[in-house]
Amino acid sequence: MNQTLWSILNGVNSRYVGYDRRVRFRDLARIPPAERRPTTRIINFYSAVSNIGNYLPVLGIRQMLGSEPDTWNIHDRHIDFDFINRHYQCAIIGGAGLLDHGFEFFWDTFGRECRLPTVIWGVGLCAPDSALRIGVNRKVFGRAAARCALINFRDDLTANHYDVPNAVISACPTLAYLQRFGPARPQGHVLYSSHEQLVSDDERNLIARHLRQALGHFVVTDNVQRRLRNVDDILRSCYHRSRLVVTTRLHGAIIAYGMGVPYIAIARDEKIRSFCRFYGNGILIEDSYQLAEALATQIACDRSVQYQPVRAFGTQVKEWLASLPELHAGCRAISLES
């Protein structure tokens, strides 16, 4: 089903039916203060924007922990750290591009007000070519990071930018979640995974023209979950059935890599360049005009995926959690499931 028809059906459903299949976490930012109650001993700060790149790392983290932490949307300008400090044993910040400069208010407030032992997990820098400013201020992040017990970045770009030599670098926690789907179908369709904010209309049309001329037919996703189509739906119908992914967004490359699918990444930021250099199994082009030649190339993809470092950090976090002292007697948050 094409993207336009999905949009029409979602619009009708939203207005008249109200059926909602989207992945939703128990987000305390959406709960009135008087009704907030802890249900776990962990609070996970994440981005609630509905593109799947914000949800898949959290799902991967949950799978590795074997539990479902409460969450708090990092976009909330009124995070109640007093409530958090009183009711939780520890915090997780991650995953996804939570070091975009738009999140600087969170990192500054967190560094000043959060008192919990904290893990930074699967977080990365956002560095669009068009950006005048890259990432959260180094001093702001440095103050927050200095009080964190464990730090895991999804790429060396982030570790080098913030000069954190003791950071563990492994692929996005998304990979742990993708293992449930198994390898993709080698004879499937070609998928164009688009990042609407980074690509102009003219370039989007150019990419589509190259794909039509080379293939005739291809599938498009903007990676945004909607009422009728959630994260797993997009993974199954778009990525898992693909033989090749053409992408302008990082999570398009991450998902293709995690499913063993060759990909062509059209660079629009440093994070996707860093991913391709570090993990491979695809090719990188710098200009959409190079796409026709890239589509005619036999892409070297050995379909090996670096799951082990991702899961090794998950094990490290679980061991760290087990070493933490028990919550104070006034807190009734449940224990972490084994």
C-alpha positions as CSV (number, residue, x, y, z in Angstrom):
1,M,0.0,0.0,0.0
2,N,1.5,3.4,-1.0
3,Q,2.3,6.2,1.4
4,T,-0.5,8.5,0.2
5,L,-3.2,5.8,0.7
6,W,-1.8,5.1,4.2
7,S,-2.1,8.8,5.0
8,I,-5.7,9.0,3.8
9,L,-6.7,5.9,5.9
10,N,-4.9,7.2,9.0
11,G,-6.7,10.6,8.6
12,V,-10.1,8.9,8.3
13,N,-9.3,6.6,11.3
14,S,-8.1,9.5,13.4
15,R,-11.2,11.6,12.7
16,Y,-14.0,9.0,12.9
17,V,-12.7,5.7,14.4
18,G,-10.0,6.4,16.9
19,Y,-8.3,3.0,16.6
20,D,-4.6,3.3,17.7
21,R,-1.9,0.7,17.2
22,R,1.1,2.9,17.9
23,V,3.7,1.8,20.3
24,R,3.3,3.8,23.5
25,F,5.3,3.7,26.6
26,R,4.1,4.6,30.1
27,D,5.3,8.2,29.8
28,L,5.0,10.3,33.0
29,A,5.1,13.5,31.0
30,R,1.6,12.5,29.8
31,I,0.2,11.7,33.2
32,P,-1.2,14.5,35.5
33,P,1.2,15.2,38.4
34,A,-1.4,14.1,41.0
35,E,-1.8,10.7,39.2
36,R,1.9,9.9,38.8
37,R,3.0,6.6,40.4
38,P,6.3,4.7,39.9
39,T,5.8,1.1,38.6
40,T,9.5,0.2,38.2
41,R,12.7,1.3,39.9
42,I,14.1,2.7,36.6
43,I,13.2,5.9,34.8
44,N,14.1,6.1,31.1
45,F,14.4,9.5,29.4
46,Y,13.6,9.2,25.7
47,S,12.2,11.2,22.7
48,A,8.5,10.6,22.1
49,V,8.5,11.9,18.5
50,S,6.8,9.1,16.6
51,N,9.6,8.3,14.1
52,I,10.7,4.7,14.8
53,G,14.3,5.7,15.4
54,N,13.2,7.1,18.8
55,Y,11.3,3.9,19.8
56,L,13.4,1.1,18.5
57,P,16.4,1.9,20.9
58,V,14.1,1.9,23.9
59,L,12.5,-1.4,22.8
60,G,16.0,-2.8,22.4
61,I,17.0,-1.6,25.9
62,R,13.8,-3.1,27.4
63,Q,14.5,-6.4,25.7
64,M,18.0,-6.6,27.1
65,L,16.9,-5.6,30.6
66,G,13.9,-7.9,30.6
67,S,11.8,-5.2,32.1
68,E,9.8,-2.1,31.1
69,P,11.1,1.0,32.8
70,D,8.8,4.0,33.3
71,T,9.7,6.7,30.8
72,W,9.8,10.5,30.6
73,N,9.7,12.4,27.4
74,I,12.9,14.4,27.0
75,H,11.0,17.2,25.2
76,D,9.1,18.0,28.4
77,R,10.3,21.4,29.7
78,H,8.9,20.6,33.2
79,I,10.4,17.3,34.1
80,D,9.8,16.8,37.8
81,F,13.2,15.8,39.1
82,D,12.1,16.0,42.7
83,F,9.5,13.3,42.0
84,I,12.1,11.3,40.1
85,N,14.8,11.5,42.8
86,R,12.3,10.4,45.4
87,H,10.7,7.5,43.6
88,Y,13.4,5.8,41.4
89,Q,16.6,4.0,42.0
90,C,18.4,4.9,38.8
91,A,18.0,6.5,35.4
92,I,18.7,5.6,31.8
93,I,19.1,8.3,29.1
94,G,18.6,6.8,25.7
95,G,18.7,5.8,23.0
96,A,18.7,7.8,19.7
97,G,20.0,11.2,18.8
98,L,19.4,12.8,22.2
99,L,22.5,15.0,21.8
100,D,20.9,17.2,19.2
101,H,21.4,20.8,20.4
102,G,17.6,21.1,20.8
103,F,17.9,18.9,23.9
104,E,20.4,21.2,25.6
105,F,17.8,22.4,28.2
106,F,17.3,18.8,29.3
107,W,21.0,18.0,29.7
108,D,21.6,21.3,31.6
109,T,18.6,20.6,33.9
110,F,19.5,17.0,34.4
111,G,23.1,17.8,35.3
112,R,21.9,20.3,38.0
113,E,18.8,18.5,39.4
114,C,19.0,14.7,38.9
115,R,20.5,12.8,41.9
116,L,20.1,9.3,40.6
117,P,22.9,6.9,39.4
118,T,22.5,7.1,35.6
119,V,23.4,5.3,32.4
120,I,23.7,7.0,29.0
121,W,22.8,4.2,26.6
122,G,22.9,4.2,22.8
123,V,22.9,8.0,22.5
124,G,24.4,9.7,19.5
125,L,25.2,13.1,18.1
126,C,23.1,14.7,15.4
127,A,25.3,16.6,12.9
128,P,23.3,17.6,9.8
129,D,25.5,19.2,7.0
130,S,23.1,22.2,7.0
131,A,23.4,22.8,10.8
132,L,25.0,26.0,12.0
133,R,25.4,24.4,15.4
134,I,26.2,20.8,16.2
135,G,25.1,19.0,19.3
136,V,24.6,19.9,22.9
137,N,27.2,22.3,24.3
138,R,30.3,20.3,25.3
139,K,30.5,21.8,28.8
140,V,26.8,21.2,29.4
141,F,27.1,17.6,28.4
142,G,30.4,17.2,30.3
143,R,28.8,18.2,33.5
144,A,26.0,15.7,33.0
145,A,28.2,12.9,31.9
146,A,30.6,13.4,34.8
147,R,28.0,12.0,37.2
148,C,27.0,9.0,35.0
149,A,28.2,5.5,36.0
150,L,28.2,4.1,32.4
151,I,28.2,5.8,29.0
152,N,27.5,4.0,25.8
153,F,27.6,5.9,22.4
154,R,26.3,4.4,19.2
155,D,29.4,5.8,17.2
156,D,32.9,7.1,17.6
157,L,31.8,10.4,16.1
158,T,30.0,11.2,19.4
159,A,32.8,9.9,21.6
160,N,35.4,12.0,19.8
161,H,33.2,15.1,19.7
162,Y,32.7,15.1,23.5
163,D,36.1,13.6,24.3
164,V,34.8,10.8,26.4
165,P,37.6,8.2,26.1
166,N,36.0,5.8,28.6
167,A,32.7,5.5,26.6
168,V,31.7,2.1,25.4
169,I,31.0,2.3,21.6
170,S,28.6,-0.2,20.1
171,A,25.8,-0.2,17.6
172,C,22.4,1.2,18.5
173,P,20.4,-0.9,21.0
174,T,17.9,-1.2,18.1
175,L,19.9,-4.3,17.0
176,A,18.8,-6.3,20.0
177,Y,15.2,-5.7,19.1
178,L,15.7,-6.5,15.4
179,Q,16.9,-10.0,16.2
180,R,13.3,-11.2,16.7
181,F,12.6,-10.7,13.0
182,G,15.3,-12.9,11.6
183,P,17.1,-12.2,8.2
184,A,15.2,-10.3,5.5
185,R,14.0,-11.9,2.2
186,P,16.8,-11.6,-0.4
187,Q,14.2,-11.5,-3.3
188,G,12.0,-8.8,-1.9
189,H,11.4,-5.2,-2.9
190,V,13.7,-2.1,-2.9
191,L,12.8,0.3,0.0
192,Y,13.4,4.1,0.0
193,S,13.7,5.1,3.7
194,S,13.3,8.9,3.7
195,H,14.2,11.6,6.2
196,E,11.8,14.3,5.3
197,Q,13.5,17.1,7.4
198,L,16.9,16.6,5.7
199,V,15.8,16.2,2.1
200,S,14.4,19.0,-0.1
201,D,11.4,18.4,-2.4
202,D,13.7,18.7,-5.4
203,E,16.1,16.1,-4.1
204,R,13.2,13.8,-3.1
205,N,11.9,13.9,-6.6
206,L,15.4,13.3,-8.0
207,I,15.8,10.2,-5.8
208,A,12.4,8.9,-6.9
209,R,13.2,9.5,-10.5
210,H,16.4,7.5,-10.3
211,L,14.6,4.6,-8.5
212,R,11.8,4.5,-11.1
213,Q,14.3,4.5,-14.0
214,A,16.4,1.7,-12.4
215,L,13.6,-0.4,-10.9
216,G,10.2,0.6,-12.1
217,H,8.7,-0.2,-8.7
218,F,9.9,0.6,-5.1
219,V,8.4,1.0,-1.7
220,V,8.6,4.2,0.4
221,T,8.5,4.8,4.1
222,D,9.0,8.0,6.2
223,N,9.6,5.8,9.3
224,V,6.8,7.5,11.2
225,Q,4.4,5.2,13.1
226,R,0.7,6.2,12.9
227,R,-2.6,5.0,14.3
228,L,-3.0,2.2,11.8
229,R,0.7,1.3,11.4
230,N,3.0,0.9,14.3
231,V,6.7,0.2,14.6
232,D,6.5,-3.5,14.0
233,D,4.2,-3.0,11.0
234,I,6.8,-0.8,9.4
235,L,9.6,-3.2,10.1
236,R,7.7,-6.2,8.8
237,S,6.1,-4.7,5.7
238,C,8.9,-2.3,4.6
239,Y,12.3,-3.5,5.9
240,H,11.9,-7.2,6.4
241,R,10.6,-7.7,2.9
242,S,13.4,-5.7,1.2
243,R,16.4,-6.8,-0.7
244,L,17.9,-3.4,-0.7
245,V,17.4,-0.2,1.3
246,V,18.1,3.3,-0.1
247,T,18.1,5.7,2.8
248,T,18.7,9.3,3.8
249,R,18.3,8.7,7.5
250,L,20.5,6.9,10.0
251,H,17.9,4.5,11.3
252,G,17.2,3.3,7.7
253,A,20.8,2.2,7.6
254,I,20.7,0.8,11.1
255,I,17.6,-1.4,10.4
256,A,19.0,-2.6,7.1
257,Y,22.3,-3.5,8.8
258,G,20.5,-5.2,11.7
259,M,18.4,-7.3,9.3
260,G,21.3,-8.2,7.0
261,V,20.0,-6.1,4.1
262,P,22.5,-4.2,1.8
263,Y,21.9,-0.5,1.8
264,I,22.8,2.7,-0.1
265,A,23.1,5.6,2.3
266,I,22.8,9.1,0.8
267,A,24.7,11.2,3.3
268,R,23.1,14.3,4.7
269,D,24.8,14.3,8.1
270,E,27.9,13.1,9.8
271,K,26.2,10.4,11.9
272,I,25.3,8.3,8.8
273,R,28.8,8.7,7.5
274,S,30.2,7.5,10.8
275,F,27.8,4.5,10.9
276,C,28.8,3.4,7.4
277,R,32.5,3.7,8.1
278,F,32.2,1.8,11.4
279,Y,29.8,-1.0,10.5
280,G,29.8,-1.4,6.8
281,N,27.5,-3.8,4.9
282,G,26.4,-1.0,2.6
283,I,27.7,1.9,0.5
284,L,27.7,5.6,1.1
285,I,27.2,8.2,-1.6
286,E,27.5,12.0,-1.1
287,D,25.1,13.1,-3.8
288,S,21.7,11.9,-5.1
289,Y,23.1,12.2,-8.7
290,Q,25.3,9.2,-7.8
291,L,22.3,7.0,-7.0
292,A,21.9,5.6,-10.5
293,E,25.5,4.3,-10.5
294,A,25.1,3.0,-7.0
295,L,22.0,1.0,-7.9
296,A,23.9,-0.7,-10.6
297,T,26.6,-1.7,-8.2
298,Q,26.9,-5.1,-6.5
299,I,27.0,-4.2,-2.9
300,A,29.3,-6.3,-0.7
301,C,27.2,-7.4,2.3
302,D,28.4,-10.4,4.3
303,R,25.2,-10.2,6.4
304,S,27.2,-10.5,9.6
305,V,25.9,-8.1,12.3
306,Q,27.7,-7.0,15.5
307,Y,25.0,-8.0,17.9
308,Q,27.5,-9.2,20.6
309,P,28.9,-5.8,21.6
310,V,25.4,-4.4,21.9
311,R,24.3,-7.3,24.2
312,A,27.6,-7.1,26.1
313,F,26.8,-3.6,27.2
314,G,23.3,-4.7,28.1
315,T,24.8,-7.4,30.4
316,Q,27.1,-4.7,31.9
317,V,24.1,-2.5,32.7
318,K,22.2,-5.4,34.3
319,E,25.2,-6.3,36.5
320,W,25.5,-2.6,37.5
321,L,21.8,-2.5,38.3
322,A,22.1,-5.6,40.5
323,S,24.9,-3.9,42.4
324,L,22.9,-0.8,43.4
325,P,21.6,-0.5,46.9
326,E,17.9,-1.2,47.5
327,L,15.5,1.7,47.2
328,H,14.7,3.5,50.4
329,A,11.7,2.2,52.4
330,G,9.3,4.9,51.3
331,C,9.5,3.9,47.6
332,R,7.2,1.1,46.4
333,A,8.6,0.8,42.9
334,I,8.9,-2.8,41.8
335,S,12.1,-4.7,41.4
336,L,13.8,-5.2,38.1
337,E,12.7,-8.5,36.5
338,S,15.4,-11.0,35.8
